[in-house]
Every structure is written in C-alpha cells, then in structure tokens.
Amino acid sequence: MAAERRFDALFVDFYGTLTSGDKRAVEDTCELVVGQLGLDVAGHELAVSWGQRFFKALERANDGAFRDLFTLECETLVETLGPTVGAFDPTPFVTHLKGYWGAPELQPETVEALAAVAAMGIPVCCVSNADTEDLLGAVEKHKLKLEHIVTSEDARSYKPDAGVFRQALGEMKVASERVMHVGDSLYSDVSGAQALGIEAAWICREERIFDLGKAHPDHKIRSLLELPSLLA
C-alpha cells in the first residue's frame, strides 16, 4: 500500500528562486542612476539604501494602500535621492529595471525540478511579489509549466503579508498544513509562509543583495532538485 502523500501543493517564489536574482539588474540600474545624475556614491551602495527604503514601503503597501511594484520602485528611488539631488524623473531608471522582470534568466535546474515535482502529481503555484504583466511575460518566455500563478498585484498584498498566501491557498483549494513554500528570501518567503502554518524551504542563493529576514526555515536547500525528496 502506497504511503499517503504529505503535501497537496507546492508554492514557489519566482524571481531569485526559479530565475536568477535581481542583484545584477538592480546594481546595473543604480550605476545608470549614479552616472546620469552625477552622484558621489557607488552603485552597489545605492542599491542597498534604495532597497532598504523599498522594503519598508512594501510593508505598508497592502490592501487599500496597495501600489504596484513599478510605482513603489519609482517612489522609493525619489525618496532615497530626492533630499540630495532634488526633483528628477525616476521612470527611465525603473523602466531599465523592469527589463529584468520580464526576461530573467532561469536557474539551470528549474525545468528539471518542476518536471520532477509534476511527475509526483503535486501541483505548483507560483506566489510572487510581482506586477502581473511582467511575471506572465517571463513565464511565457520560458514556457514554464505552472498550474497557477498568484502575484502581489492580483492579491493586492506583498509577501510576507498573509494576503497573497491566503489567495494562493484559496485558489488552489488546499489547507496550509498541506503545502510547502520554497523561496530565496528569509524575509518575504520563509517568514510569510510560516506565519500561516505553511512549511517553508529556503533556497540559499549566493547572488542576493541582502536579506532583511531572521526567520528559521523548516528546510535549507541549495538546489531546486532537492525538492522532490522534501515533498515525498
């Protein structure tokens, strides 16, 4: 007699988990900002200060206060640099960053790992802090097979807020204790999932700029190919 399956679904983060992280894209964008605005700061330093302000804004941008990712990036870049450089248009710089959102490179093991999970009969839902158009474009570009996609824009909620996870649970019709979520952020993925009783696997990617999180994941992995053994 076959053993009962532990999980009814796998939730998976997109950027930095299924795809390359945004470190290079953010730092390239910051180098562009530094060059065009004549700033006396290194691009990687601006990436950190902008990122810190961005994540604080993200925490406040849920439900009725929701703004899409592009808008938040524009607002927080202006907040970061406005006191130093005065008024400027952030749109060209964030548009440069948006190029990454629509066409990130896949992690080398992504397609094989998703196929292995599918072979187990476990449906996969992508749960991502993303603007829907960008994410759908990236999924289509790489022809990824995902049973469902829930973005922060769909849910008007950014991880680690519970709203986006609750929407994914509802749309997949699964209970939190029967789901595993995997992502590369202790802050967004691990703490957000665990707050709802979802088992969390942290994939430790080397190319993250920084991670605000202090959560302790249920599992730590280096490759998505480790997921089938966790899900069995």
Secondary structure as UniProt FT lines:
FT   STRAND          9..12
FT   TURN            15..18
FT   HELIX           23..37
FT   HELIX           43..60
FT   HELIX           63..65
FT   HELIX           69..85
FT   HELIX           91..102
FT   TURN            108..109
FT   HELIX           110..119
FT   TURN            120..121
FT   STRAND          124..128
FT   HELIX           132..142
FT   STRAND          148..151
FT   HELIX           152..155
FT   TURN            159..160
FT   HELIX           162..172
FT   HELIX           176..178
FT   STRAND          179..183
FT   HELIX           186..190
FT   HELIX           191..195
FT   TURN            196..197
FT   STRAND          199..203
FT   TURN            206..207
FT   STRAND          219..221
FT   HELIX           224..226
FT   HELIX           227..231
//
